[in-house]
Amino acid sequence: MTVRRFHVEGIVQGVGFRPFVYRTAAGLGLDGWVANVNGHVEGEVAGPARAVEEFAARLHTDAPALARVRRVRLTGGARQSTYDTGFQVRRSAPRDSAAAPREIPPDAAICDACLGELRDPRDRRHRYPFINCTECGPRATIIEDLPYDRIRTTMRRFPLCAACAAEYADPGDRRFHAEPVACPVCGPRLAWEELRGEAALRAAVKAIGDGGIVALKGLGGYQLVCDAGDPTVVAELRHRKRRPTKPFAVMVRDIEAAARLAQIGAGERAALTSPERPVVLLGRRRWPGRTAPLAPGIHPGLTRVGLFLPTTGLHHLLLDELARPLVVTSGNLSDEPIAVDDEEARVALAAVADGFLTHDRPIRSRYDDSVVQFTGRTRITVRRARGLAPAALPLAVRRPVAGVGAQLKHTFTLAADGRAHIGPHTGDLADLATYEAFTASYDHLKELTGIEPTVLAHDLHPGYLSTQWAQAQPLRRIPVQHHHAHVAACAAEHGVRGRFVGVAYDGLGLGDDGTLWGGEVLVADRCGYRRVGRFASAPLPGGDAAVRHPSRTALGHLLGGETLGSPRPYAWLTRPFTDRLAADEVAAVSVMIARGVNCPRASSAGRLFDTVAALLGLADRVSYEGEAAVLLEAAAGDEHVVPLAHRVVRAEGLWVYDSAATLADLLRRQLDGEPVGRLAAAFHATLALVTADLVARAVAEGAPRTVCLGGGCFVNRRLLTEVKRRLHAQGLRVLVGGQVPVGDGGISYGQAAVAAARLAQEG
């Protein structure tokens, strides 16, 4: 008889791994035991050598769908006389604070088996909103501590009834050791004012059907729900939520309903139906001569719509009853964190919601919905949150470090022992509420993972709240330049260990020279970088205020853009634009630029997008960061056009894109009557050509032939597609973030990667 002790690391708690181990061992006739220990699974098996070998192999090959087995260690076990009573699932061992970092299972959307029971009138969980099993249900949002057992989740206040206890203890049952297991007898209940259970659900359905807005308590926070086909209620939700134009996500009943609204490729279909259930950005279908099923206010001015499928039994019940697409958006006011506490939600959303469909299961951790999109077969993560976070990603790191992120689309990252946990999307660190959400989430995830950072990596910008928080901590700090973090994140995700060319296009980030960057070409590795190319700079009249006023950014380029041999556009070219604006605004901004008053200069690709959108009349003012660029991409459509004029010149040892030539040509062609859509497409084509030119010059001077793309501008599918095509034509290897957000949500991972590399270099 062979006896082996096994130790399994990865996402192996909360995913049905112990039941899987039990069934595997029992099926092979092995004795022994299995238990949750810290964040891992450990146990022993005893039996014939060949059966033990087969058991060890199946730990990798046959693991449950939600599991992520990273490492299996086998060592010698106890003496064979210990085992003669079969295989057991033992109680979890007390947590050891000195153990290796632990991994946390993300929430998983309702599985097909549970959905079948939900809709089966003969099943005891028929229409029970909180149905779940070992393959689905809440995980990260309810975990209070590890090891993962019911008593260490927010389900501890719901003692199991006899029927659920029997399922929980039955090795042959799908709910064997399913910690959130519940039923109508013993589990959480819906509430609507004084109504409970099915009556509460009916009240919410009626409210939505009558054109109301309902605040629904979801997995990771409150959500605001209304009829996506009703223009009146969609407009009212925008007014109450203070969200004038930013697109709303739409939840549909199933993949067939999604296909009626949008064009869905194979990758998009797989993402929509995955356990992660992210919002997927899709090209919407046209409805010529017919009433569109979605209100125009869902995604004003855009050709793409964010769709997702139900994540919980409650979502399915609502969609089954209402039989129409629903707006399901974050339960917050604009720029505030999503509400999770019941009393907090009733205060924060009192002026938004017509009613509250809540329940009595507490939410321990705040997780908004994840957002992804596809460019061909390339998957881009826009927001990493519910279903994706805080699952670990590989990272070459030994000593525990933390990247504390930037300011916008904020996340943090905890990293140690070869893996990194990107925390849930917080939002924009603009006020006390989001700051407190960040620090609370950081403390909780640190406690769960057991990662106690010895080093904090932060942005260079002293005004970022994340930087200020890091500077207040009694730990060693490593400042990381914003755009280096962007491209380092891409390189680290793809395992690039040596030098590479980094192309970072975004709105703004503080450069190492004290100026604002945003259109950068770097030759870098994870430790450091050298700037080799950039966009021409222009003033931002009003500083941060210019981000909300693309017309001011445009005036900055026209009146104060960097002169690199190309003259600024002549007055007669700019007059149609300036005549459209208020005369006093143009005069005031002109004086600011001429005198250099509150006009920091920026070499920003994002602000150049804003400028072109304003010149084409698409956006003089915006309500959310990146809106002008989104409108410009939408206007470009599928046009194939002649690029605009462009120049790359040598200035102060760098290759510099002279955008003045591009803007002058844009204005000339606009005066000649060229349509807005063709000019928008021409601008995208021009930036792709410029990028290829800048990279080619860097490579000609000895830079590597691997290119890492980063920054929020590469969420733009058209830009990303054309840049990749141009670079591939040069025979270059082109990489872009997939699991790590390409925008500022990936900054913290890049910071952690840089800090880890610098620490490794120190030895």
Secondary structure as the mmCIF struct_conf table of DSSP 4:
data_model
#
loop_
_struct_conf.conf_type_id
_struct_conf.id
_struct_conf.beg_label_comp_id
_struct_conf.beg_label_asym_id
_struct_conf.beg_label_seq_id
_struct_conf.end_label_comp_id
_struct_conf.end_label_asym_id
_struct_conf.end_label_seq_id
STRN STRN1 THR A 2 ILE A 11
BEND BEND1 GLN A 13 GLY A 16
HELX_RH_AL_P HELX_RH_AL_P1 PHE A 17 GLY A 27
TURN_TY1_P TURN_TY1_P1 LEU A 28 GLY A 29
STRN STRN2 ASP A 31 VAL A 37
TURN_TY1_P TURN_TY1_P2 ASN A 38 GLY A 39
STRN STRN3 HIS A 40 GLY A 47
HELX_RH_AL_P HELX_RH_AL_P2 ALA A 49 THR A 61
TURN_TY1_P TURN_TY1_P3 ASP A 62 ASP A 62
TURN_TY1_P TURN_TY1_P4 ALA A 65 LEU A 66
STRN STRN4 ARG A 68 GLY A 76
BEND BEND2 ALA A 78 ALA A 78
HELX_RH_3T_P HELX_RH_3T_P1 GLN A 80 THR A 82
BEND BEND3 THR A 85 THR A 85
STRN STRN5 PHE A 87 VAL A 89
HELX_LH_PP_P HELX_LH_PP_P1 ARG A 90 SER A 92
STRN STRN6 ALA A 93 ALA A 93
HELX_LH_PP_P HELX_LH_PP_P2 PRO A 94 ARG A 95
TURN_TY1_P TURN_TY1_P5 SER A 97 ALA A 98
BEND BEND4 ALA A 99 ALA A 99
HELX_LH_PP_P HELX_LH_PP_P3 ALA A 100 PRO A 101
HELX_LH_PP_P HELX_LH_PP_P4 PRO A 105 ASP A 107
STRN STRN7 ALA A 108 ALA A 108
HELX_LH_PP_P HELX_LH_PP_P5 ALA A 109 CYS A 111
HELX_RH_AL_P HELX_RH_AL_P3 ASP A 112 LEU A 118
TURN_TY1_P TURN_TY1_P6 ARG A 119 ARG A 119
TURN_TY1_P TURN_TY1_P7 PRO A 121 ARG A 122
BEND BEND5 ASP A 123 ASP A 123
TURN_TY1_P TURN_TY1_P8 ARG A 124 ARG A 127
TURN_TY1_P TURN_TY1_P9 PRO A 129 PHE A 130
STRN STRN8 CYS A 133 CYS A 133
TURN_TY1_P TURN_TY1_P10 THR A 134 GLU A 135
STRN STRN9 CYS A 136 GLY A 137
BEND BEND6 ARG A 139 ARG A 139
TURN_TY1_P TURN_TY1_P11 ALA A 140 ILE A 142
STRN STRN10 ILE A 143 ILE A 143
BEND BEND7 ASP A 145 PRO A 147
HELX_RH_3T_P HELX_RH_3T_P2 ARG A 150 ARG A 152
STRN STRN11 THR A 153 THR A 153
HELX_RH_3T_P HELX_RH_3T_P3 THR A 154 ARG A 157
BEND BEND8 PHE A 158 PHE A 158
HELX_LH_PP_P HELX_LH_PP_P6 PRO A 159 CYS A 161
HELX_RH_AL_P HELX_RH_AL_P4 ALA A 162 ALA A 169
TURN_TY1_P TURN_TY1_P12 PRO A 171 GLY A 172
BEND BEND9 ASP A 173 ASP A 173
TURN_TY1_P TURN_TY1_P13 ARG A 174 HIS A 177
TURN_TY1_P TURN_TY1_P14 GLU A 179 PRO A 180
TURN_TY1_P TURN_TY1_P15 PRO A 184 CYS A 186
BEND BEND10 GLY A 187 GLY A 187
STRN STRN12 LEU A 190 TRP A 192
TURN_TY1_P TURN_TY1_P16 GLU A 193 GLU A 194
STRN STRN13 LEU A 195 ARG A 196
TURN_TY1_P TURN_TY1_P17 GLY A 197 GLY A 197
HELX_RH_AL_P HELX_RH_AL_P5 GLU A 198 GLY A 209
TURN_TY1_P TURN_TY1_P18 ASP A 210 GLY A 211
STRN STRN14 VAL A 214 LYS A 217
BEND BEND11 LEU A 219 GLY A 221
STRN STRN15 TYR A 222 ASP A 227
TURN_TY1_P TURN_TY1_P19 ALA A 228 GLY A 229
HELX_RH_AL_P HELX_RH_AL_P6 PRO A 231 LYS A 241
TURN_TY1_P TURN_TY1_P20 ARG A 242 ARG A 242
BEND BEND12 PRO A 244 LYS A 246
HELX_LH_PP_P HELX_LH_PP_P7 PRO A 247 PHE A 248
STRN STRN16 ALA A 249 MET A 251
BEND BEND13 ARG A 253 ASP A 254
HELX_RH_AL_P HELX_RH_AL_P7 ILE A 255 LEU A 261
STRN STRN17 ALA A 262 GLN A 263
HELX_RH_AL_P HELX_RH_AL_P8 ALA A 266 THR A 273
BEND BEND14 SER A 274 SER A 274
TURN_TY1_P TURN_TY1_P21 PRO A 275 GLU A 276
STRN STRN18 VAL A 279 ARG A 284
HELX_LH_PP_P HELX_LH_PP_P8 ARG A 285 ARG A 286
TURN_TY1_P TURN_TY1_P22 PRO A 288 GLY A 289
BEND BEND15 ARG A 290 ARG A 290
BEND BEND16 PRO A 293 LEU A 294
HELX_RH_3T_P HELX_RH_3T_P4 PRO A 296 ILE A 298
BEND BEND17 HIS A 299 HIS A 299
TURN_TY1_P TURN_TY1_P23 PRO A 300 GLY A 301
BEND BEND18 THR A 303 THR A 303
STRN STRN19 ARG A 304 PHE A 308
BEND BEND19 THR A 312 THR A 312
HELX_RH_AL_P HELX_RH_AL_P9 GLY A 313 LEU A 322
BEND BEND20 ARG A 324 ARG A 324
STRN STRN20 LEU A 326 SER A 330
BEND BEND21 GLY A 331 LEU A 333
TURN_TY1_P TURN_TY1_P24 SER A 334 ASP A 335
BEND BEND22 GLU A 336 GLU A 336
HELX_LH_PP_P HELX_LH_PP_P9 PRO A 337 ALA A 339
BEND BEND23 ASP A 341 ASP A 341
HELX_RH_AL_P HELX_RH_AL_P10 ASP A 342 ALA A 348
TURN_TY1_P TURN_TY1_P25 LEU A 349 VAL A 352
BEND BEND24 ASP A 354 ASP A 354
STRN STRN21 GLY A 355 HIS A 359
BEND BEND25 ASP A 360 ARG A 361
HELX_LH_PP_P HELX_LH_PP_P10 PRO A 362 ILE A 363
BEND BEND26 SER A 365 SER A 365
STRN STRN22 ASP A 369 ASP A 369
STRN STRN23 VAL A 371 THR A 375
TURN_TY1_P TURN_TY1_P26 GLY A 376 ARG A 377
STRN STRN24 THR A 378 ARG A 383
STRN STRN25 ARG A 386 ARG A 386
TURN_TY1_P TURN_TY1_P27 GLY A 387 PRO A 390
STRN STRN26 ALA A 392 PRO A 394
BEND BEND27 ARG A 399 ARG A 399
STRN STRN27 VAL A 401 GLY A 403
BEND BEND28 GLN A 407 LYS A 409
STRN STRN28 HIS A 410 HIS A 410
STRN STRN29 THR A 413 ALA A 416
TURN_TY1_P TURN_TY1_P28 ASP A 417 GLY A 418
STRN STRN30 ARG A 419 ILE A 422
HELX_LH_PP_P HELX_LH_PP_P11 GLY A 423 HIS A 425
STRN STRN31 GLY A 427 GLY A 427
BEND BEND29 ASP A 431 ASP A 431
HELX_RH_AL_P HELX_RH_AL_P11 LEU A 432 THR A 449
TURN_TY1_P TURN_TY1_P29 GLY A 450 GLY A 450
BEND BEND30 THR A 454 THR A 454
STRN STRN32 VAL A 455 ASP A 459
BEND BEND31 LEU A 460 LEU A 460
TURN_TY1_P TURN_TY1_P30 PRO A 462 GLY A 463
BEND BEND32 TYR A 464 TYR A 464
HELX_RH_AL_P HELX_RH_AL_P12 LEU A 465 GLN A 471
TURN_TY1_P TURN_TY1_P31 ALA A 472 ALA A 472
BEND BEND33 GLN A 473 LEU A 475
STRN STRN33 ARG A 476 VAL A 480
HELX_RH_AL_P HELX_RH_AL_P13 HIS A 482 GLU A 493
TURN_TY1_P TURN_TY1_P32 HIS A 494 GLY A 495
BEND BEND34 GLY A 498 GLY A 498
STRN STRN34 PHE A 500 LEU A 510
TURN_TY1_P TURN_TY1_P33 ASP A 512 ASP A 513
BEND BEND35 GLY A 514 THR A 515
STRN STRN35 LEU A 516 ALA A 524
BEND BEND36 ARG A 526 CYS A 527
STRN STRN36 TYR A 529 PHE A 535
HELX_LH_PP_P HELX_LH_PP_P12 ALA A 536 SER A 537
STRN STRN37 ALA A 538 PRO A 539
TURN_TY1_P TURN_TY1_P34 PRO A 541 GLY A 542
HELX_RH_3T_P HELX_RH_3T_P5 GLY A 543 ARG A 548
HELX_RH_AL_P HELX_RH_AL_P14 PRO A 550 GLY A 560
HELX_LH_PP_P HELX_LH_PP_P13 GLY A 561 THR A 563
BEND BEND37 LEU A 564 SER A 566
HELX_LH_PP_P HELX_LH_PP_P14 PRO A 567 TYR A 570
HELX_RH_AL_P HELX_RH_AL_P15 ALA A 571 ARG A 580
BEND BEND38 LEU A 581 LEU A 581
HELX_RH_AL_P HELX_RH_AL_P16 ALA A 583 ARG A 595
TURN_TY1_P TURN_TY1_P35 GLY A 596 GLY A 596
BEND BEND39 VAL A 597 ASN A 598
STRN STRN38 ARG A 601 SER A 604
HELX_RH_AL_P HELX_RH_AL_P17 ALA A 605 LEU A 615
TURN_TY1_P TURN_TY1_P36 LEU A 616 GLY A 617
BEND BEND40 LEU A 618 LEU A 618
BEND BEND41 ASP A 620 ARG A 621
BEND BEND42 SER A 623 TYR A 624
TURN_TY1_P TURN_TY1_P37 GLU A 625 GLY A 626
HELX_RH_AL_P HELX_RH_AL_P18 GLU A 627 ALA A 636
TURN_TY1_P TURN_TY1_P38 GLY A 637 ASP A 638
HELX_LH_PP_P HELX_LH_PP_P15 VAL A 642 ALA A 645
STRN STRN39 ARG A 647 ALA A 651
TURN_TY1_P TURN_TY1_P39 GLU A 652 GLY A 653
STRN STRN40 LEU A 654 ASP A 658
HELX_RH_AL_P HELX_RH_AL_P19 SER A 659 LEU A 671
TURN_TY1_P TURN_TY1_P40 ASP A 672 GLY A 673
HELX_RH_AL_P HELX_RH_AL_P20 VAL A 676 ALA A 700
TURN_TY1_P TURN_TY1_P41 GLU A 701 GLY A 702
BEND BEND43 ARG A 705 ARG A 705
STRN STRN41 THR A 706 GLY A 710
BEND BEND44 GLY A 711 GLY A 711
HELX_RH_3T_P HELX_RH_3T_P6 GLY A 712 VAL A 715
HELX_RH_AL_P HELX_RH_AL_P21 ARG A 717 ALA A 729
TURN_TY1_P TURN_TY1_P42 GLN A 730 GLY A 731
STRN STRN42 ARG A 733 VAL A 736
BEND BEND45 GLY A 738 VAL A 740
BEND BEND46 VAL A 742 GLY A 743
HELX_RH_3T_P HELX_RH_3T_P7 ASP A 744 GLY A 746
HELX_RH_AL_P HELX_RH_AL_P22 ILE A 747 GLU A 762
#
